[in-house]
Amino acid sequence: MRTSTNLQPTTGDIDLVQFTEMEVNFQMGDLKVSIYQASEAEKLLDFHLLRLEVEMVQKTYNMTVILRIGGISLVHFDPVASVCLLDTPMTAGDSKYLFTVVYVDVNKRSPEFHTKHGSVLKLVDVNFTTLTVLLHQESLLALLEIFNSFQSRLEQAQKKPLQDRVISQPSPTAAPVKVPLSIIPEDEGVAFEQSKAIQRRKKRISVQEIDLKVTAHLEYFRVEIGNRKSKIAALLVKGAVAGVVVKKTNTVITAKLKDIVISDPNPVTVHPNILSIMGQEALSAQVVLYNEDGQNETLAEKVDMSVQANMACLRVVFLNWFVSSLLKFLNSFQQAQQAIMDAAAGAAEAAKHNMQEAYQKAVKLSLNIKLQAPIIIIPVNSRSLDVLIMDFGNLTIYNKFRTLNICNSAGYPAVIDELNLDLQNLKLSRAKLDNEAKEVINESLILQPITFGLVMLRNLSAGWYKEIPDIDLSGRLESINVTLSQEDFSKVMHVLKDNFAESVVVEPSTPDTAESEKKLTESKKSLERPNTLEGFKSVTLESEVEDKDKETAAAVPVYTSIKFTFTMDSLIVDLFAGGSKELHGVSSTAHLPENGLACFSLHILSLKGKILSDGSIITSILLVDCLLDDTRVKSDSKIKRLMERKPENPGASGSAVEAPFRSMIDLTYQQKGSEMFVDLRIFGFTLILCLSYLMKVADFFTSGMAPSATTTEDASAEIITSQFNNLPAKSSKASTVTAAKSRSSTTSATASPPSSASMMTVNVRVEKPDIILVEDMEDLDTSAIILNNEIVFKLRIADSHQVMNGSIKDLQLYSCCFNPKRRKETMAQILHPCSISLAGSTPEGQGLHLDVCMTDIRLRVSPATIGLLSSVQSQLAVVSAEAEEQATEVDYSNIWTPKNFHDAEYWFLKTEVGEDAVLGSGVAVEPAPPTGEICILSAPSVIITMEAGVGSQTLPMILVDIGFQGSVTNWSTQMSVSSGLTVQVAYYNSEQALWEPLIEP
């Protein structure tokens, strides 16, 4: 028994003198483990551990434990060359330790507890210096193969019958074991008095103790991905710091990250950094978890968790061939992918359960997040400095809590959590990068900076307060302005075409790789369990769950669960003709007003809806106006507005006031269970068609999709392909097996029992749009043809039964002067008002029955109408001739230049692999074609009148009267057509003012 010693209190920087009760020191200088392959007696792995040190010192008031690992090295002996999978500085001769852990356990009675130890009971300090990991494709495949074989042998060994093990249990008659009495030390009273004094001092000091404090530091961590031929990617993490502080009232978690870089080691590319940080610190976050018992429940400011985060701007370069190479590397590990997918599915399910539980408990979360959204750079290809830059601006997330003047039976008020999300300065631009620093030299904005705001109201008292929704979302987007020149559009198309076309060529696998893949597949098959009855079990369980849900939903009252409202003030797209390939700053000359071509805009697009507690959805979409304007300054066009919504009072004067809530498109969608309702209404609008102008607008888009004439991009693609042409790939047999499995799974899915009865109703109504075809936009008094009608369509589908009704009412076509002031006096009917009706249904066990009926159709053809159509056709011929003159000639000078090719590029060079009969047994059976299909067409009278004259002063010449009736049956199997036609022709005798027959009826 140790005698007590009087200790003097510490003053200044003098350390407290303590007794050392125990000291343990363990050191191991070197540890080597070599693994050999028994079948070939060759070394497979070599593991090397340097300097393992453990120190433990037990003193009077604290205990310190230190663990140090100097360095580790893992080498795989590949048949081609040795591969170092793990490497540290100490293995190369450096004296820096790889891993250091310091654990300090302090007695709170220590005199230095509040001064030196900072009121920390347990302290854990982790330091991680430098580690380099190489993910080598062939080495990992070889290790996975050995692991799978070892696992299969272990499972076979576990299948042997186990010996019965008898566990001895004490008899009930045995004498009870006597528990020794606790010994009360002599100085217990002294210790008790000291503890009371310490507690009194603690109350006076009012310093909160820290139960656990953990700090972790990571200096340098590098992961490289590659194979036998080349390196694919590299990940570098620097300066990561994490900490956890646990108190009785709260838990504080902090994290900081200085830098993270993903690089491309390919020397051909001009974009070596795929992911980099723009700023001093990549991430800084703090999460505080509060103890519920330490706060007052009645306070509205009380929160369960608070999150503060600041994130720097990420610079991401998207190269499709880099992503393809990574995906190709990952495709070599099918089992690992499946394990990751299963783990991700489990994590998602757990997160969903935690979210539901947190929502039921009404967790109050305080957010203050400021993110500099990432900048995504998409170059034309890996060797081009012409890029598209997508800047997501700045993102700010914060929330606050509001208390309503409504209380429940317990006296607690209703609390609302208001979350605000602000996104500012989102923009898209076309730019040119510097070859050295990869900074932006010149930039031309395509998408002007926009701002978006989202407010989410969360009802934290949803368990008893149902007057407001559980979640209420409301967002507003003021305006989206897109300025696009012809060269901008062409560059965007080249980026989408060349960047996505630049990918890694898949080569056939080598014999060694194919053999290893075969072994992996066989071992995977041995571990899989049959899933023949899984489909039927899942269907049965789902039906039982649906029945239970319906019974529960019938007893619970329905309330609004989610409500959302999104509004966009305007979307404006300005098209500019021409454009220079060289950029001249943000205000590009190609975007000047004199180069304008067209302006398309949407005004006030609104989306509103709600989701009820029983799963019902009610949604409405409203569009107020859609405009199309001719913005050509150099043109003498008198008609500038080509599309707009009709005013409410079209017959009034120019000072007529439109209705404030008049819309152009109104869409309503409702869904409840298996019933769905869609109602679409398109109100009156005016659309002016001038084919010469529309052809120029169409040329704006078609010219941008023209193939690139540059040869440097093709050369870069060949270099990149040649560098990665030897990457190991999966065998075609494995792909065939996968395809067969997917087909069998698809067949099993189609063979599942039919779902419950469903009903869908669709209503479409178009109210008399004016579609105007004009001859010349430069003359306001030009000739025009106006088409006007009204369309109504209704469709109802109940299981396999369909009923449809539709009609085109007041279909008419007339020619006139475009000038609205002279339109009535110059109006001449071409097609007199007529109607077309449609009725259809699908009786039980039969095909579609249709009935199309038309009223009397009267068509007048005059010289003015023929002249207008001929003029429009001649304009099309002129535009097509100009397009042919501007077409670039194809260069065939390098047609005989030798080019590299690969076997995988041509289907006739691939080896056909047979398909397993078991895997290919699932063949989808096509359903039998319907029978009893009928379509009846009826046009009682179609009258065509040829007229002569000028303008509206015309006289009839020839009249053709046609009557038609017909029917078509069974067009899906053996089509049968029967029809009847009546014709009569007459000419007009102007002297006697009567019709004389040419062909009798």
NUFI-991773 format. One line per 3 residues: for each residue x, y, z of C-alpha. Coordinates in steps of 0.1 Angstrom, whole numbers, plus 2048, in hexadecimal, padded with zeros to 3 digits. Layout:
<recs>
X:Y:Z  ...
</recs>
This chain:
<recs>
800:800:800  80E:821:7F4  812:83C:80E
802:85E:807  818:87B:7FE  810:8A0:803
811:8B2:7E2  818:8D7:7E0  800:8EB:7CA
80E:8F6:7A8  818:919:7A2  821:928:780
82F:90F:767  83C:8F6:780  82F:8D3:778
81D:8BF:793  832:8A4:7A2  821:882:7A1
829:85F:7A9  82E:847:78C  81A:829:795
820:815:775  834:819:755  833:802:737
849:806:718  846:7EE:6FA  85B:7F2:6DA
85D:7DD:6BB  876:7E8:6A1  86C:7D4:682
851:7BB:678  850:7AA:656  834:793:64A
837:781:628  81B:76D:618  822:753:5FE
80B:742:5E6  80B:71D:5EE  802:711:5CB
81F:723:5BA  837:728:5D7  83C:74C:5CE
83B:76A:5E5  81A:77C:5E3  81B:798:5FD
835:7A8:613  829:7BD:631  843:7D2:644
83C:7E4:665  856:7FC:674  858:807:698
83A:7FE:6AC  83C:810:6CE  824:80F:6EB
829:824:70B  813:825:72A  819:83A:749
802:839:767  806:855:780  7F3:862:79E
7D9:877:78B  7DD:86D:766  7E5:851:74F
7F6:856:72D  7F7:83C:711  80B:842:6F1
80A:82C:6D2  821:832:6B5  824:821:693
843:82A:67F  83A:81E:65D  82A:803:648
830:7F5:626  81C:7DC:612  82A:7CE:5F2
819:7B7:5D9  82E:7A2:5C2  81D:7A5:5A1
829:78E:585  834:7AD:572  843:7C2:58E
841:7C7:5B3  826:7E0:5BD  828:7F4:5DE
804:7F7:5EA  80B:809:60A  829:821:610
834:839:62C  852:850:631  863:83B:64B
866:81E:633  87A:836:61C  892:83F:639
87F:85D:649  87C:85E:66F  858:86B:66E
83E:855:680  81F:84B:66C  806:847:688
806:855:6AB  7EA:852:6C5  7EC:863:6E8
7D2:85A:702  7D1:86D:723  7B9:864:73F
7B8:87E:75B  7A9:87C:77D  793:89A:783
7A1:89D:7A7  7C3:8A7:797  7CE:8CA:7A1
7D7:8D0:77C  7B6:8C4:76F  7A9:8E7:766
7CA:8F7:75D  7E1:8DF:74B  7C7:8C6:73F
7AC:8DF:737  790:8CC:74A  794:8AE:733
78E:88C:743  799:877:725  7AE:884:708
7B5:871:6E7  7CE:881:6CF  7D3:870:6AD
7EE:87B:694  7F0:86C:671  80D:879:65C
812:86B:639  804:84C:627  804:843:602
7EC:828:5F6  7ED:819:5D3  7CD:808:5C6
7DD:7F2:5AB  7C3:7E1:596  7D5:7C0:58F
7E2:7BD:5B3  7BF:7C3:5C2  7B0:7A9:5AA
7CA:78F:5B4  7C5:796:5DA  79F:794:5D6
7A2:773:5C4  7B7:765:5E1  79F:773:5FA
781:763:5E9  791:741:5E7  79B:743:60C
777:74E:615  768:731:601  77F:718:613
776:727:634  751:724:62D  756:6FF:623
768:6F9:643  74C:709:657  732:6F2:647
740:6D3:659  72B:6C8:677  736:6D9:697
73C:6C5:6B7  723:6C8:6D2  72E:6DF:6ED
720:6D9:710  71E:6F8:725  720:6F1:749
706:703:75E  706:706:784  6EE:6F1:796
6D2:702:7A9  6DB:6F0:7C9  6FF:6FD:7C9
70A:714:7E5  709:738:7DB  729:749:7D5
733:761:7F0  73B:784:7E4  757:794:7F8
74F:7B4:80A  75C:7D4:7FD  779:7E2:811
775:806:81D  797:817:81D  7A2:82A:83C
7A5:84B:82A  782:84A:81B  776:866:830
793:87B:826  78D:874:801  768:87C:806
770:89D:816  789:8A5:7FA  76E:89C:7E0
755:8B3:7F1  76F:8CF:7F1  776:8C9:7CC
751:8CA:7C4  74E:8EB:7D7  76C:8F9:7C4
75D:8EC:7A4  73D:8FF:7AA  750:91F:7B1
765:91B:791  747:910:77C  75C:8FE:762
74B:8E3:74E  75E:8C2:74C  766:8B2:72B
760:88D:72C  772:885:70C  787:899:6F3
793:88A:6D3  7AA:89B:6B9  7B6:88C:699
7D0:89B:680  7D7:88F:65D  7F4:89E:64B
7F6:88C:62A  7E2:870:61A  7E6:866:5F5
7D3:84B:5E2  7DE:841:5BF  7CA:82C:5A6
7DB:81A:58A  7E3:7FA:579  801:7E9:568
802:802:54B  7FB:824:55A  7ED:838:577
7C9:842:575  7C2:85B:591  7D0:868:5B2
7BF:875:5D1  7D1:88C:5EA  7C4:898:60C
7D8:8B1:621  7D3:8C0:643  7B4:8AF:650
7AC:8B6:675  78E:8A8:688  784:8AB:6AC
769:89F:6C4  761:8AE:6E6  748:89C:6FC
738:8AE:719  71A:8A7:72F  706:8C2:71E
712:8BF:6FA  729:8AE:6E1  73E:8C3:6C9
74C:8B5:6A9  763:8C9:694  774:8C2:673
78C:8D5:65C  79B:8CC:63B  7B6:8E1:62B
7BA:8D3:608  7AD:8B6:5F2  7B9:8B0:5CF
7AF:896:5B5  7C9:896:599  7CC:885:577
7F0:877:572  7EB:873:54D  806:889:53C
7F1:88F:51D  7D6:8A3:52E  7D8:8C9:534
7C1:8C6:552  7D6:8B3:56C  7C1:8BE:58A
79E:8AF:588  794:8BC:5AB  7A5:8D8:5BE
79D:8F2:5D9  79B:917:5D2  7A2:926:5F4
7B7:921:614  7A0:907:625  78B:8EE:614
772:8E6:630  76B:8F2:653  74D:8E3:666
740:8E2:68A  724:8CC:696  716:8D0:6BA
6FF:8B6:6C9  6EC:8C3:6E7  6E0:8AF:704
6BA:8B2:708  6BC:8B1:72E  6D3:8CF:72F
6BA:8E8:71F  698:8F6:726  67D:8E5:711
667:904:711  681:91A:700  67C:91E:6DA
6A2:924:6D6  6AA:902:6E3  6B9:8EC:6C8
6C4:8C8:6C7  6E0:8CC:6AE  6F2:8E9:69D
707:8E7:67E  720:901:671  734:8FC:652
749:910:63A  754:900:619  76C:90E:600
767:90E:5DB  76E:8ED:5C9  77C:8EE:5A6
771:8CF:592  77C:8C7:56F  765:8AE:55E
776:897:544  761:87A:538  77F:864:530
78D:869:554  76B:85F:562  769:841:54A
78C:835:554  782:836:579  761:823:572
774:80A:55E  78C:805:57B  76E:800:592
75D:7E8:57B  779:7CF:581  76C:7CA:5A4
749:7BE:5A1  747:7AF:5C4  755:7CE:5D4
73B:7E3:5C1  71F:7CC:5CD  72C:7CF:5F1
72D:7F5:5EE  70A:7F6:5DF  6FD:7E0:5FC
70E:7F5:616  701:815:605  6DE:807:604
6E0:7FE:629  6EE:820:631  6D2:831:61E
6B8:81D:62F  6C7:824:651  6C9:84A:648
6A5:849:63E  69B:838:65E  6AF:852:672
6A0:86E:65F  67D:861:666  685:85C:68B
694:87F:68D  676:88E:67D  65E:87C:694
672:889:6B2  672:8AC:6A2  697:8B1:6A4
6A0:8D6:6A4  6BF:8DB:68E  6D0:8FD:68B
6E2:902:66B  6FB:91C:660  70C:910:640
720:925:628  72C:913:609  73E:921:5EB
72E:90A:5D1  745:8F7:5BA  751:903:598
74E:8E8:57E  764:8EC:55F  75B:8D7:540
776:8DA:525  771:8D0:501  789:8B3:506
7A7:8AB:51C  7BF:8BF:506  7A9:8DE:500
7AA:8FE:514  787:909:508  76F:901:524
74D:906:532  74C:912:556  72F:90B:56C
732:921:58C  718:918:5A6  71F:938:5BA
71B:93A:5DF  703:925:5F4  6F7:930:617
6E1:91B:62D  6D4:927:64F  6B5:922:664
6A1:930:681  684:925:697  663:935:69C
649:92F:6B7  624:931:6B0  609:93D:6C9
5FA:91A:6C9  601:901:6E5  5F8:8DD:6EB
5E8:8CD:709  60A:8CC:71B  610:8F1:715
62B:8EE:6FB  628:907:6DE  62A:8FD:6B9
64D:903:6AB  656:909:686  679:904:678
680:91D:65C  69D:913:645  6AA:92B:62B
6C0:921:60E  6CE:93D:5F8  6E2:936:5D8
6F2:954:5C8  706:95B:5A8  700:93A:596
70D:93F:573  71A:92C:554  734:93A:53C
74B:930:51F  76F:937:527  793:934:51C
7AD:927:535  7D2:930:539  7E9:914:52F
800:919:54E  7EA:921:56C  7C9:915:55D
7B9:936:566  79D:946:552  7AB:95E:538
78B:968:526  767:960:52F  745:964:51E
726:960:534  70B:949:527  6F6:947:546
6F4:968:559  6F8:967:57F  6D8:95B:58F
6CC:95A:5B3  6B5:940:5C2  6A4:940:5E4
693:922:5F6  681:923:617  677:903:629
65F:904:646  660:8E5:65C  645:8DF:675
656:8D2:694  635:8CC:6A5  626:8B7:689
61D:89C:6A2  5FF:8B0:6B0  5FD:8D0:69B
5EF:8C9:678  5E4:8EB:66D  604:8F2:659
616:8D8:644  633:8C3:651  64A:8D3:637
643:8F2:623  65A:8FB:606  65A:91C:5F4
674:926:5DA  678:944:5C3  68E:949:5A5
68D:96C:599  69B:96A:575  6B0:953:55F
6C2:965:543  6D4:951:528  6E8:963:50E
6F3:94B:4F3  706:953:4D3  70A:93A:4B6
72E:934:4BF  724:92E:4E4  70B:914:4DA
724:904:4C2  73E:902:4DE  725:8F3:4F6
71C:8D8:4DD  740:8D1:4D7  746:8CD:4FC
729:8B5:500  734:8A2:4E1  75A:8A0:4E4
75D:89E:50A  744:882:50C  752:870:4EE
775:870:4FD  774:850:511  78A:832:518
789:816:4FE  77F:7F4:50E  798:7D9:504
791:7B4:506  79F:7A5:526  7C0:792:527
7BF:76C:52E  7CC:771:552  7B2:78B:559
796:777:549  7A0:759:55E  7A0:76D:57E
77E:77C:575  771:759:56F  77D:74E:591
76D:76C:5A2  74C:766:590  74C:741:59A
754:749:5BE  739:764:5BE  720:74B:5B0
728:732:5CB  720:74B:5E6  700:757:5D6
6DF:749:5E1  6C2:741:5C9  6A9:75C:5C5
68E:749:5B2  672:751:5CB  67D:774:5D5
666:785:5BC  647:772:5C9  650:779:5ED
655:79E:5E7  634:7A0:5D5  622:78F:5F1
632:7A5:60C  62C:7C4:5F8  607:7BB:5F4
604:7B5:619  615:7D6:622  5FE:7E8:60A
5DF:7D9:61A  5EB:7E3:63C  5F3:806:631
5D1:80A:622  5C0:7FF:643  5D6:817:656
5D1:834:63E  5AB:830:641  5AC:836:666
5C4:854:666  5B7:877:65B  5C8:886:63D
5DD:8A5:640  5F6:8B8:62B  618:8A9:62F
62D:8BD:616  625:8DE:605  63B:8EE:5EA
63A:90D:5D5  654:917:5BB  653:936:5A6
669:942:589  664:966:57E  673:962:55B
689:94D:545  699:961:528  6AE:952:50D
6BF:96A:4F5  6CD:95C:4D5  6E9:96F:4C2
6F4:968:49F  719:962:497  733:965:4B2
759:963:4B3  76D:944:4BE  784:95B:4D1
776:969:4F2  779:98E:4FB  76F:98F:51F
74E:98C:531  73B:9A5:51B  741:992:4FA
73C:9A5:4D9  727:988:4CE  70C:991:4E8
707:9B5:4DB  6E4:9BF:4D1  6EC:9C3:4AC
6F4:99E:4AB  6D3:993:4BA  6BE:978:4AA
6A2:96D:4C0  695:970:4E4  681:954:4F5
672:95B:517  65B:94B:531  64A:962:54A
63E:957:56D  641:931:56E  632:924:58E
631:902:59E  61A:8FB:5BC  610:8DB:5CD
60C:8C7:5EC  610:8A3:5F8  5F6:896:610
5FD:87D:62C  5EC:861:619  604:865:5FC
5ED:87A:5E6  5FE:894:5CF  5EE:8B4:5C3
603:8CA:5AB  5FD:8E7:594  614:8F8:57B
60C:91A:56D  61D:92D:551  611:951:54C
622:959:52A  63A:94C:510  64A:965:4F8
65F:962:4D9  66E:982:4CA  682:98B:4AC
6A0:99F:4B9  6B2:9A5:498  6BC:9CA:497
6C9:9CA:473  6A9:9BC:466  68C:9D1:45A
672:9BA:46A  652:9CA:474  646:9AB:487
65B:9A7:4A6  644:993:4BD  640:96F:4B0
630:95E:4CD  61C:96B:4EB  5FD:964:4FF
5DC:972:4F3  5CE:98F:507  5AE:989:519
59B:9A3:504  5A8:99E:4E1  58D:9B3:4D2
594:9D2:4E7  5AB:9EF:4DD  5D0:9F0:4E3
5CB:9FE:506  5B9:9DF:512  5C3:9D3:534
5CC:9AE:537  5C0:999:554  5DA:997:56F
5D7:971:574  5D3:968:550  5EA:94A:548
5F5:938:529  5FA:914:536  5E9:905:554
5F2:8E1:55E  5E2:8CF:57C  5ED:8AD:588
5DD:898:5A3  5E5:875:5B0  5D5:861:5CB
5DF:83D:5CF  5DC:82D:5AC  5C6:849:59E
5D6:865:58A  5C6:885:57B  5D6:89D:562
5C6:8BC:555  5D9:8D2:53C  5CB:8F3:52F
5DD:908:515  5CC:929:511  5CC:93F:4F2
5ED:949:4E3  5FA:958:4C3  616:947:4AF
624:958:490  638:942:477  650:951:45E
663:934:44F  681:948:444  686:955:467
680:933:477  69A:924:460  6B4:93C:46C
6AB:934:490  6AD:90F:488  6CF:915:477
6DB:923:498  6D7:901:4A8  6E0:8EA:48B
701:8FC:483  70C:8F8:4A7  708:8D2:4A4
71F:8D0:486  73D:8B9:48A  75D:8C9:495
777:8CD:47A  795:8CE:491  7AE:8B2:490
7BF:8B9:4B2  7A2:8AA:4C5  7A3:88A:4B1
7C8:888:4B7  7C4:88D:4DD  7AA:872:4DE
7C1:85A:4CC  7DD:861:4E4  7C7:85C:502
7B9:83D:4F4  7DB:82F:4EC  7E7:835:510
7CA:822:51F  7C6:807:504  7D4:7EC:51A
7BE:7F0:539  7B0:7CE:543  78C:7CA:53C
771:7B2:545  76C:794:52E  74F:794:516
742:775:527  73D:788:547  72B:7A3:535
715:789:524  70D:77A:545  704:79C:553
6EE:7A3:535  6DD:782:539  6D7:788:55D
6C8:7AA:556  6B1:79A:53C  6A6:77F:554
6A0:799:56F  68C:7AE:556  678:790:54C
670:787:570  666:7AB:576  64E:7AA:559
63F:789:565  635:798:587  610:798:590
5FD:7B6:583  5F9:7D4:59A  5D9:7E1:5AA
5BE:7F2:596  5C9:815:58A  5B7:832:578
5C5:84F:564  5B2:86C:557  5C1:886:53F
5AF:8A6:533  5BF:8BC:519  5B0:8DD:50D
5BF:8F6:4F4  5AB:916:4F0  5AD:925:4CD
5D1:92D:4C6  5D9:943:4A8  5F4:934:492
5FE:94D:477  613:946:459  621:967:44A
633:96D:429  64A:989:433  653:996:455
660:9B7:447  63D:9C2:43C  621:9C7:456
607:9C4:43A  615:9A3:42D  5FE:986:425
5F7:96D:440  5E4:94C:445  5D4:948:468
5CB:926:477  5B3:926:494  5A3:909:4A7
59B:8FB:4C9  5A6:8D8:4D5  596:8C4:4F1
5A2:8A1:4FA  599:88A:517  5A8:868:51F
59F:850:53B  5B2:82F:541  5A5:816:55B
5BC:7F7:55B  5BA:7EA:538  59A:7FE:52F
59E:81F:51C  585:83A:513  58F:859:4FE
57C:876:4F0  58A:893:4DD  580:8AE:4C5
58E:8CA:4B0  574:8E6:4B0  571:904:499
58F:8FA:484  593:916:46A  5AD:924:453
5AC:946:443  5C2:95E:430  5C5:983:438
5DC:9A1:43C  5F2:99D:45B  5EC:9C0:466
5D2:9BD:483  5C1:9DD:477  5BB:9CF:454
5B6:9AB:45E  590:9AA:45F  58A:9BC:43E
5A3:9A6:42B  598:985:43A  591:969:421
587:946:42D  59D:929:421  58F:90E:438
56C:915:446  566:90C:46A  563:8E7:46F
566:8CD:48B  577:8AC:48F  56D:894:4AB
57E:875:4B9  56F:85A:4CF  580:83A:4D9
57F:81E:4F3  58D:7FC:4FA  571:7E4:503
578:7C6:51A  58D:7AD:507  58F:7C0:4E7
5A5:7D9:4D6  5A2:7FE:4D0  581:80C:4C1
584:82E:4B0  56B:844:4A0  577:863:48D
55C:87A:480  55F:89B:46D  546:8B5:465
542:8C5:442  564:8D2:436  565:8EF:41E
587:8F9:410  58D:917:3F9  5AD:91A:3E5
5B4:93D:3D6  5D2:94B:3C3  5DC:960:3E1
5DF:941:3F6  5F3:92E:3DC  60A:94C:3D8
610:94F:3FD  619:92A:400  630:92C:3E1
642:94A:3F0  648:938:410  655:91A:3FD
66D:930:3E9  67A:93E:40A  682:91B:416
695:914:3F6  6AA:934:3F9  6B3:92C:41D
6BD:908:415  6D3:915:3F8  6E5:92D:40F
6EA:911:428  6FA:8FB:40D  711:918:403
71D:91D:427  722:8F8:42C  747:8F0:432
757:8D7:41B  763:8B6:42B  789:8B2:42B
794:890:41E  7B9:897:41D  7C1:880:43A
7A9:864:42F  7C7:84C:428  7D9:854:448
7DE:835:45D  7CA:834:47D  7CA:81E:49C
7AD:807:4A2  7A4:7EE:4BD  792:7CD:4BB
777:7D9:4D3  76C:7F5:4BB  75E:7DE:4A0
743:7C4:4A6  74F:7AC:48B  771:7A9:49D
762:79E:4BE  760:77A:4C9  73D:76D:4CD
737:75D:4EF  71B:744:4F4  6FF:74B:50D
6F7:734:529  6D6:722:524  6CD:726:549
6D4:74C:548  6C2:751:527  6A3:73D:531
68F:75B:53B  680:767:51A  665:782:51B
644:776:50B  634:791:4F5  60F:796:4FD
5F6:78C:4E3  5EA:7A8:4CC  5C8:7B6:4D3
5AA:7AB:4BE  58B:7BE:4B3  59C:7DF:4AA
585:7F6:497  58A:81A:489  56E:82C:477
575:84B:462  559:861:456  55B:881:441
538:888:432  543:8A5:41C  564:8B4:412
55F:8D1:3FA  57E:8E0:3E9  578:900:3D5
592:90F:3BC  58E:934:3B8  59D:94F:3A2
5A2:974:3A8  5B7:98D:3BB  5B6:990:3E1
594:98B:3EF  583:993:3CE  581:96F:3C1
569:959:3AD  565:934:3B0  571:91E:393
570:8F9:39C  55F:8E7:3B9  568:8C4:3C5
551:8B3:3DE  55E:893:3EE  54C:87C:408
560:861:41A  557:845:432  56E:829:43C
578:811:457  598:7FF:461  598:7DF:476
5B2:7CA:487  5D1:7DE:47C  5E7:7CC:495
5E1:7AA:486  5CF:7A8:464  5C5:7CB:459
5A5:7CE:446  59A:7EF:435  578:7F7:427
56E:81A:41A  557:82D:404  55D:84D:3F0
545:864:3DE  552:87F:3C6  542:89A:3B1
553:8B6:39E  543:8D6:391  54E:8F6:381
53F:919:386  52E:92A:369  533:94F:371
51B:95B:355  4FE:947:363  50B:948:387
506:922:38D  51A:902:391  51A:8EA:374
525:8C6:37B  545:8B7:36C  543:896:37E
521:88A:38A  51F:87C:3AE
</recs>
